[in-house]
Every structure is written in structure tokens, then in C-alpha cells.
Amino acid sequence: MSALDLRRWWVRLAQAAGLVAFGLLALFDFASSTQDIPRVTTLLFLPVPMGLAVATVPIWLPVHRLGSRRLPLAALALATASLAVTVAMVFLSDGMLPARTWGLAESAGLIGVVFVVTRWGAPRPALAAAVAAGLAVAAMPLRVGTDNQLVIFGLLQVLAAAGAAGVGLYLRVIAAGRERAIALVRAEQRAEFARDLHDFIAHHVTGIVVQAQGARFVAEQDPRRVIVALEQIERAGAETMASMRRMVGILRNPDAPPDAPLAPLAGVTDLVPLLAGFNGTANAPARLHVDGDLDGLPVEVSTSAYRVVMEGLTNARQHAPDARAVYVSVRRTPDWLLVRVADDGASPRTAPARGHGFGLVGLAERVRALGGTITAGPGVAGGWVLDAAFPLRSAVVR
């Protein structure tokens, strides 16, 4: 049984219990109101209050839509009618109070209305409806007398209505907080999706474009190299399609949990095949230097470091066509994981223009979320250097 089915089951159980309790109170009211009393008061005290009690059921029983405007309007009309009946009964009884109960079913129904209105109604009309229902509940014991005991009962009913309103507001605040948390998670997922789209798909597509451009130039000189390039293009295209199917499949799955991972768990231990794929499509070979044991790293650190290298390789391929080599260095110390991607291209490079550079923006978000730092700029001896540092002891594993 899913969580949603379990919640529906509990709601239906609560509705059934509420109906049973309401029915018992209605039977008690009916038995207490059939005394030998004047006919005019019988006609007022029995059918009208019982009708008002039954009228509360369609308001407090169903599950309403949050922010409903019809709900508080219906509750306000019902509370006004209850107050009017109370005033009429007090004046028409003429000192001959007709029954031993003022309508416990109606009181319970109005208290339930207060809860439902504060939980689901539109804020402003819900306040007016809750206040009106509270006044109706407070005045209801006056139907059978004005003794101190009845006044105390009225106060107790007001306290019960206030408690119902407090519970309704509490549940409303909790639900609003949950909705905000879900909205935040969804926003993070969208940002994660955008980063994945750039990091993985853009990387593969860039390789496809570069390989296709190279194949066009060597087609007449060496047809065999064209066949190799086409095979590499096919492989990169298949990987791109697999990444897209994975991400779209997760987005379309309504049963996926809010924190469903949107990225494959590729980490620093997968850098060798990453560089091999880069070397198959780039003019400048990439060389990897590893210092320290890369096993046992936090997942978030490992995957983020992998993306730093991927972004550095993609930028070198796009912006340093004259580079002769790309150097990838990964060093682990007791407290830090240091990643560097540097090329020796001579072409001047500036900061990304406005509207571009989403890959570095995404990387900065990732690295800062882990308490690390990232910088990108011209190297001292030329070329371009991308540096990232990840703290290991304070890394957060999601």
C-alpha cells in the first residue's frame, strides 16, 4: 500500500468515525427534545436545529480544495442561520425553555466547520466564517437557559472551537511548509537537470560536432579515418541518447521520489575512460596525473570532481583549438581533494559572455554547496586553468 493510499484510508476512517459520533449526538438531541412542551417551541426546537445540524455535514465531512472560497461562504451562511435560530428561540420561549439540550449535534458540527474552514478555506473569508461559527457555538446554550452553568458550557464550546481553529491552522502551516519544501526540491531538480544537460549532453554533442568537422577535412585524404570518426560519432550519439532517455524518464515518472538522483554516479575513478573519449575527438591529447588514493571519497565530492574535469575538457575543446596538450591533475590530501584542468593554448580567452557559461555556473553551485572553491582564468605560463578544491572532512553526502 502506497503512502497516498494509506492517507486516503485514514481520511475515510476519520470520516466514518465523525459520522458515527454525529449520529449518536443527533439521536441524543432528538430524545431530549421530544418532551411535553408547547407546540410552537417544539416546531422551532426540533426540526430547525436538527436541520442545521444536518446542514453542517456537507461542510465538515468532505475533503476540500485548499484556498476554497465557497467553503467559508457556506460556513458563514450556516453560522448566521444558527445565530438567528438561537435569537428566535430565546425570544419565543417566553421564559418556558423547551428542552434539556441545546443541540449537541449542531454544536459538534459547527466546531467541525471551524476546523475545516481554517484548514482549507481562503484566508480572509475563512477568518470571518470561523469567528461567526464561534459566536454561534458560544450562544447556542442560551437556547435552553441563561444559568451560570449554561454560560460555562458556552465558554467551553468557544474553547473547543478555538482549539479546532488552532489545529486547522497548525495543519495548514505544516502543509504550506511541506509545499514550500517540495517546491524547493523541484527547483533544485530543475537546476540539477540543467547542469546535467550541460555537463553530459553538451560534452557528447561537442565531441560529435568536432569529430564531424574533422571527418569532413580528412575525407578526401584518408577515408579510413572517416570510418573511425563515424564510429566514434555513433558511440557518442548513443551515449547522449541514453542520457536524455534517463533524464526524461525520471521527469515523466510521477512516482519518483522528490530526491530522485538526476545524474549518473560517475566519479573520479571514471576519469580514464573520460579522457580516452576526449583524446579520440580532440587534437590536443589529455594527460591524467593522480596523486593519492581516490577510493572511498564521498559520492558528492567524487561526482562533482568528475564534472569539473568534464567541464574543463569541454572548454579546452571549444576554446583552445591551438592547444597542444591538456593536463588533468587530481590530488588527494587528508583534508582536501584538489582538481586542476589546464591547457597550453595560446589563444586569449576572457570570461564567458553574458548569457553563456552555464557550465561554470553549475559547477560553482556544486562546489560551493560542498564548502569548496573553484576558480577559472589564464595560467601564469599561458593557457587556461580550471582549479577546484573540495573539503573532505566537511563534505555533505546527500
N, C-alpha and C positions, 0 to 999 in steps of 0.2 A: 504494500500500500504506500503510495507516494505521500509526501508531506501535504500536498494540496488536497488529496482525498481524505487524509486524516483530519485536516482542518474542517472540511465540509461535514464530515461525520460528527465532529464535536459541535459544530453550529446547529446541525439538525437535532442533536441530542438536547442542546440547550433550548431550542425552540419547543421541543416536545415537553420538556420539564416546565417551561414557562406556561404553556397551555394548560397542563395539568394543575399547576398551582393556581392559575387564574380561574379555572373551572371550579375548584374547591372553594375559593373565596366567593365566587358568584353564587354557588349553592348556599353558602352561609348567609350571604346578603338576602337571598330570596326567602330563606326560612325565617330570618329575623324581621322581615318587612311585612309578613302576612299576619298581622295582628288585627284585632277588632278595633279599627280606627276609622275616623271619618273618611267618607268615600273620596272627597276631593284631595285629601292628603295621600290616600292610597294611590290614586291615579297619578299624583306627582312623584311620590317616593318610589314606586316600584317600576313602572315601565320606562320613565325618562332616565333615571340614574342607571338602570340596567342597560338601556340603550347606549348611554355614554360610555359605560364600561366596555361594552362590546365594540364600540367605535374606536377604542384605543388599540385594539388588536392589530388592525391593518397597519398601524404606525410602528409599534414596537416589535412586531413579530418578524417581518421580512428583513433581509439584508439590503441596505440601501446603497446608493452610489455616493461616494464622498463629494461633498460640496453641493448636495441637492438643495434646491430652493423650494420645491414643492413640499418637502418634508416639514420644514419649520412653519410654513404657511398652514398646513393641515393641523399641526400641533397647536398653533396659535388659535385657530378656529375652535378646536376641541376644548382648549383651556378656557376660552371665553365662554363657550356654552356651559361648561361646568360651573364657572363662577355665576353665570346668570341663573342656573338652576338652584344653586345654594342661596342666592339672594331671594329668589321667589319662594323657596321653601321656608326660609326664616320668616318672611312677612306673611305668608298664607297659613302658617301653622297656628298663628294667633295664640301662642302660648301652649298649644297642645302638640308637643313634639311627638312625631308619629312612630318612631321605631327605635330599636336598640342599637342599630348600626347605621352609619352614615354612608356606607358603600365602600367596603374594603377592596372589592374588585376594581372599582373605579380608581381608588387611591393608588393601588398597585400598578394599574395600567398607566396612570399619569406619571408615576415615578419611572416606569419603564420608558415612557415617551421622553422624559427629560434626559435619560441616558442616551437614547438613540439620537435625539436631536443634537446633543452636544458632541456625540461621536461622529455623526455623518452629515449634519446639516451645514448649509452655507453659514459662515461665521456670524455675520451681523443679524440676519433674521433668526438664527438659532439662539442667540442670546435673548432676544425678545420673547421667543417661544418658551425657552426654559424658565425665564422669570415668570411669565404668565402661568405656566403649568405649576410652578412652585407656589404661587399665590392661590391657585385653585385647590391644591392639595392642603395648604395651610388652613383655608377657610372651610373645607369640607366637613370637619367635625361640628361646626356650628349648625349643621342641619338638624342635629338631634339635641342641641342644648348649648348653653353658654357657661356651664360649670367650669371650675378651675381644672378639673380632670380632663375635660374635653379640650380646653385650651392647651393643656400639656400635650395631649395627643396631636393637636395641630402642629405644635412646635416639633414634636418627634417626627411627624411626616415631613416637615420642612427640612429637618436634618437628613432624613432619608433621601429626599430629593437632591439636596446639596451633595450628599455622598455619591449618588448616581451621576450627577453632573461632573463631580471630580474624577470618578472612574472613567467616564466618557472622554473627558479632556485628556486624562493621562494616556489612554489608549490612542487617542488621536495624535498626541505629541510623539508617542513611541512609533506609530505608523509613519508619521511625517519624517521622523529621523531615519527610519528604515528606507523610506523612499529616497531621501537625500543620499543615503549611503549607496543605494543601488544606482542612483543617477551618477554618483561619483565613480563607482566601479565601471559603469558603462562608458563614461567619458575616458577613463583610463584605458579601457579596452579599445576605444576608437584611436586614442593616441598610440597604443601598442600596435594596432593594426596598421596605422600609417607608418610607424617605424619598421614593421615587418615588411611592408610593401616596398619601402625604400631599400632596406638592408639586404633582403634576399632577392626579390624580383628584379629590382633595379640592377643589382650586381650581375645577375644572369643575363638580363637584357643587354646591358652594356657589353658584356662579353660576346653576345651574339652579333651585335652591331659591329664591333671591332673585327671579329672573325670574318664576317661577311665582307667588310671593306677590304680586308687583307686578301680574301679569296678572289675578289674581283681583279686585284692587281697582279696576282700570280697565275691567273687562269691560263694566260697565253704562254707563260714561261715554263710552268711546272704543273701540269694537270693533276699529278698525284697528290700534290699538296692541297689542291682544291678538295679532293675526296676526303682527306684528313680533316680539313676545316669544316666540311659539311657534316662529318660525323660528330665533331665537337659541337657544332651548332645544334644538331639534333639532340645531343645529350643535354646541353644547357636548356634547350626549349622544353624537354621533358621534365627537367628539374623545376623549371619555372611553372609549368602547368600543375605539377604536383603540389607546389607551394600554394598556388592560387586555389586549387581544389580544397586543400586542407583549411585555409582561412575562410573561404566562402562556406564550406560545410559547417564549420563551427558557428559562424554568424547566423546560418539558417536554422540551426538546431535549437528549438525553443526549450529543450530540456537540459541544455548545457548549463552547468553552474556558473554564477557570476564571475568566479575567478578562474574560469577555464583557460589554460595557457594557450596563447595565440602564436607561440614561436616554438620551432623545434629545438630540442635541447642540445644544440651544437655548441661545444665548448672549446677551450684552448687545446685539448687533446686532439681536436679535429683540424688543426691548422695545416698539417701536412697535405691532406687532400685538397684543402682550400688553395694553398699555394701551387699545388700541381695543376689545378684547373686554371689558375691565373697564368701560370707560365705557358700553358697551351694556347693562350689567346693574346698574349702581350709580347711586345718587342723586348722589353726590359725584364730580365729574369728576377724573380723574387727569391731572396735567401732568408732562411729562418735560423735564428740563434736562440736557444733555450738555455736558461741558467736556473737550475733548481728543479725540484720535483713538482710537476703540475697536477699530480693526482691528489684527490681529496679536497680540492678547492670548493668553496660554496658555489652552488649552482648558478646563482645570480651573478656572481663575480666571473665565473668561467664563461657563461654565455655572453655577458657584456664585453669581456675582453675579446672574445671571438668576433663580435660585431665591430669593435674598434679596428681590428685588423682588416675585416672585410671592407669597412668604410675607407680605410687608408689605401687599400689596393684599388678600390673603385676610383678614388680620386686620382691616384697616380696614373691609372689607365686613361682617365678622361682629360686630365690637366697637365700631364707631363709626358707628351709623346716623344720627347727627345731624351728621356731618362735612359741611362744605360743599365741601371740596377735599382732594385727596391729592397731595402733591408728591414726585416721584421725581427724585432727582439722582444723576448718575453722573459722577464726575470722575477723570480720569487724570493722574497726575503721573509724573515719570521713575521713581519708585520704588514708587508705590502706585496701587491702584485703590480709590476711595472711593465707597461706595454709601449712599444715605440714602433712606428712605421715611418720610414724615411726614404726618400728617393734623391737622386743626384741630378734631377732635371735642371737645365739652365734657364728654362722659360720663367719669366717673372710671374708671380701669382699674387693676387690680392685676396682680401676677404671676400666671401661669396656675396654676390649682388643681392639686393633686397628681393624677396620672393623666391630665393633659391637657398641651397644649403640646408635642406630639411634633414639630411642625414646627420650632420654635425649637431643640429638642434636636438634630434632624438638621442644622440649619444650623450650630449651634455645632460639631458634629463636623466638618463640611465645612471651615468656616473655620479651625478650629484645625489641621486636617491640612495646610492650606496655609501655616501660620505667621501667619495673620491674627487679627483680633479682631472681636468682634460684641457689641453692646450693644442693649438694648431697654428703654424706660422713658418716663415722662412728659416732654414737652418743656418748656423753660423758659417758653414763652408759652402752654402748654396743649397739648392733643392728645397724640399718641403718636409717638415717634420710634424708628425702627429703623436703626442705623448698623452698617456692616461695612467693614472695611479689609483689603485683600488686598495683600501684598507681591508685587511683580512680579519682582524680580531673584532671589529665593529660592524662587519658586513651583515646585512639583513637578508635572510633567506626567506623568500615568500612561499 
